[in-house]
Amino acid sequence: MGMPALAPWFQYQKWGNDFGELVYLQDRNILILNHSRVAIDLLEKRARIYSDRRVTPVMDLTRLIKHTKLKAIPQRYSSDWRFHRKLFRQSFRQAAVPYFFPAQYHKTHELLNSLITDPNNFMQHVMALSQRVIYESLYSLDIPADHPLAKKSIIANAAAGASLVNGTFPLFERFPFLRFMPAWLPGCGFKQQAIECSAILKEVNSIPFNIAVDNLKSGLRTSLIAELVMKSEGNLAQIEAIQSMGLVSFIAAADTTVSSIGSFFLCMCLYQKTQRKGQEELDRVVGRDRLPTFEDRNSLPYVEAIYREVMRLHPAVPLGNSLKTTNQRKA
């Protein structure tokens, strides 16, 4: 059975329907989980065994090129990984969510204004929203869509995404020694992609971080990233983790935000009766003299149901990243 590089979840689902909840690809030593019950049993109840991360050969090569050693690239299950996870949980825990409300309000209002003035380019506006919310939330930076950093971020996200997908370069995945061959050799195009990916990730990883730290030092403004750096008291390992947190947050949130909002637009066009009912609830509860806030959420059950159905119907992340067992005997 071939490993599809494009939308592989459809093929995995078909294999699940044909062969069962667990599908094992012997030639690649890959186990595909096709049921939430199985995934919970293995990935949650036995997390210590199944929490290691499989790094694709292209991403591993990206990490090594020019000794960038990007911490944002998926890590193996280790004490470093646990520290990064702890940092994420502290920064994005439920109690910390209100910290991000101002940036979300600000940039959402900008999105609505852009949709009114230039509706034809709605997806470009949504893409700009996903970038701006992250940069303002983490770095206190207001990045316009035509800013060089915004353009670099789009390229970086696409490059990192392609490198993370299994099967993008099947020849290299089967024969890792090809990393030592010249990039011009047929079948070695992955080397050029790794070089470009490494360079752009390094820029996007360092530019906003350095600006945020400089702004804090000059007293211009503070930010979540800069405050975390200040609390680290010069610990280099912690500073590297904080820096990578910004890049990982962007890579994780950019496409998922665009996907979810794009799916919402599609659903509202397809199911106009649902759209009208949602609008009626907003007019009745919120009125027409202001925009809704998070405080209105509990009073908008129908709008909440629309949101949940969009997330169910078109999940932004239909396939989890590959994991690896830390103990094959126990697995």
N, C-alpha and C positions, 0 to 999 in steps of 0.2 A: 504494500500500500504506500503510495507516494505521500509526502508531507507537503500540503498546500501552503504557499506563502501568502496568498491573497484570501482574506476572510476565511481563515482555517476553521473557525468555529462552526461553520455550516457543515463542513466535511466531518468534523468531530461529532456533531449532533447526529448526522446520518449513520456514522459508525456505531454510535450509542444505540440508535434505534434498531440497527441490524444485529449487533453483537452483544449488547448489554451495557450495564452501568460502568464497567471497567473494561477498557480496551488497551491491550498491550502491544506495542510495536516492537517486535523482537530485534529487528535489524538496527533500530535506533535506541533501544533500551529506554523507551518512553511509555509511561502509563497515563492514559487519558481518563479523567474522572468526568462522568456524564450525569451525575445526580448530586444534588445538594447534600443528601444524607451521607453519601460516601465521602464527599469533600469535607464535611464537618467532622466525620469520624477520623479521617486521616490528618487533615490539616489543622484542626483545632484540638481534638482530644489527644493526638499524638504529635503535637507541634514540635517537640524537641527533635524528633526524627525527621520530620518533613519540612522544616523551615529553612533549609539551606537554599541558596539561590543559584540557579544555573545561569551562568554568564555566557552569552553567545560568543563564538570565536571572534566575530567582527568587533563586538563591544570590548572584548578583552584586548584585542589589538589596539583599539582606540585608546584604551587606558594607558598602554605602554608607549605609544608614539611620543617622541620628544619628551619623555619622562613627565608627562602632564600629571599622572597619578590622580586623576579626578575622583574625588570621594563621592561625587554624585552618581557615578556609574554603579549599577547594582552590585552590592557587596555579598560576600559569602556570610553564612551564619556564624557570628563570632562576637567577641566582646565589643569590638568596634561597631558592629551592626546594632547590637543591643543599646549602645550609647546613642547612636543616631536615632534609633526608634524612641528612646526615652525623651530625647530633645524634641522630636516631632509631637509626641503625646503631650508634653508639657505646653508646647506652643499652640497646639490646635485642639486641646481638650474642650469638652462641652462648656466648661465655665469660662473659657477664653474666647468663645465665639462672639460675644458682643463687642469685643475689641475691634473686630473687622467690620462692624456695621457701618461706620461712617464712610469708609472707602467704598463699600458696596452701594450705599445710597448715592454717593457722589457720582460714581461711574455709571450706575444704572440710569440716573437722570440724564447724563450725557448721551447714553445709548438711545433713550426715548426721544430726545431732541434730534439726534441723527436720523432716526427712523422716520420722523416727521418731515425733515428737510430733504432727505435723500433716501427714500424707501427702496429704490432699485438696487442699491448696494448693501442690502440688509445684512448679508453674511459677513461682509468686511467689517461692518459696525460691530457685529457680535464678536468677531475675532479680536477687534481692538478692545472690546470690553474685557475679555478674559485676560489680556495682557495688563491692562491698566489697573484692574482690581488687585492683581498680584503685586505689581510694582508699588502701588500706593500702600497696600496693606503691610507689606514686609519692609520696604525701603523708604516709604514716604516720598516716592518719586512720581511726578506727573509726566508720563511719557506719551506724547502725541503719536498718532498712527504713522506719521512720516519721519519719525525720529530714527536714526540709524540703529539704535539699540532694539527698537521694535521690530525692524526688518531682520536683524540678526537673530532675534529670538524665534521668529517664525522658522527660519532656516534651521536653527539649532534643534527645535522641536521635531521637525520633519526628519532630520538626520539621525537624531537619537532614537526616534520611533522605528525607523527602518532597521537600525542596527540591533534593536531588541527583539525583532521578530525572527523566530526560528524558521529556517528554510529560505531566507532571503538570498543567501549565497550557499546553496547546497553542496557545491564542489568543495568549498573551503571548509565547510562543517564536516565533511567526510575525510578531508585530507588537510589537517591543520598545518602540516609542514610547508604548505604553499605560502605561508607568511614570509618565508625567506626568499621567495621568488620576486623578480622585478615586477613593478605594477603594470608595465606594458605587455606582459605575457598574457595571451588569451586565457580567460578564466580567472585572472587575478585583479579584476576591477574592484574587488572589495578593498584592496590596499589603498586606492585613491579615495574611496569613500571614508575609510578609517582616518586617513590624513585630514580630510576636510572636516569630518565630524569632530575630531580632536581639537582642531584649531578653533572652530566656531563655538564649541562647548566651553573652551577655556576662556574665550572672550565674554560670553554671556554669563559665565560663572564669576568673573572678576569685576567687570565694569560696574554693575549696579552696587555690588558689595563695597567697592572702593569709594564710590560716590557717597553711599550712606554713611560710611565710617568718617569720611572727610567732613560731611555735613555736621556730624555730631561733634567732631573736634573743633570745628569753627564756630559752633553754637548756632548754626543756621537752623537746623531742625533735628529732631530725634526720630528714631524708627525702631521697629521691633528687632530687626537684625542688629542695628547699632547698639541697642540696649543689651542684647544678649552678649555681644562682643565685650562690652564694658564689664558685665558680670563675670566673664570668663577669667578676668585678671591676668591676661596675657598667656593663658594656657594654649599653646599652639594647636594641640589636638582638638581642643574644644572649638577654637576659632575656625579650623578647617571644617569641622562638622557644621558649624553655624553657617559658613559660607555655602556649603553644599546644600543645606536645607533650602536656601532660596532657589537654587537651580532645580532641585528635585520638585519643589512645590510648583514651579512654573511648568515643568514637563508633565507633571501629573494632572494639573488643573486646566491647562490651556485647551487641549483638544476635548476633554470631557465637558467643559463649559460650553464650547462651541457646538458640540454634538447634541447636548441636552436642549439648548435653546433653539437650535435648528429643528430638532424633532418637535418641539412645542409649536413652532410656527407651522410646520407641516400638518400637525394634528388639528390646529385651529382652522386651517384652510379646508381640511377634509371633513371635519365634524363641526359645521357652523352652528348647529343647534346647541351643541355643548358650549361653544364660544359665547353665544348669546346668554345662556344661563349663567355662565361665569361672570359676564359683564353685568348682568342684572344683580347678582349678589354683591359685586363690588360697589355698584351705584347705591344699593340699599344700605350696606354696612358702612362704607367709607365715604360715600358721597362723591361729588364731582369737583369739589373745591380743593382737594389735596390728593397726593399719591398714597397708596397703602404703605404701611411700615410692618416690621416684624411683630409689633405689638398687636396688629390686627389679625394675625395668622389664625389664632384659635376661634375667631369670629367668622372665618371664611371657610367652612367645611367643604363647600362645593369646589372652590378654587384649589383647596388642598387636595381634593380627590383628583382634579385634573392633573396637578403636578405629579401625584403618585402614579397615575395611569401612564403619563408620558414616560416616566422613569422605568415602568414595568414593560411597556410596549416596545420602547427603543432604548435599551440599556446602553449607556455611554461606554461601558467597558464589558463587552460580551465575553471576553476571554481573559483569564488571569495569567500573569507572568509565570513562566516555567519555574518550578521548584525542584529541588534535588534532595535525596535522602542523605542524611549524615551517617547512617548505619544500615547498610544493605542487608545485613544478617537479620536485624530486628524488623526491618521494613517488610 
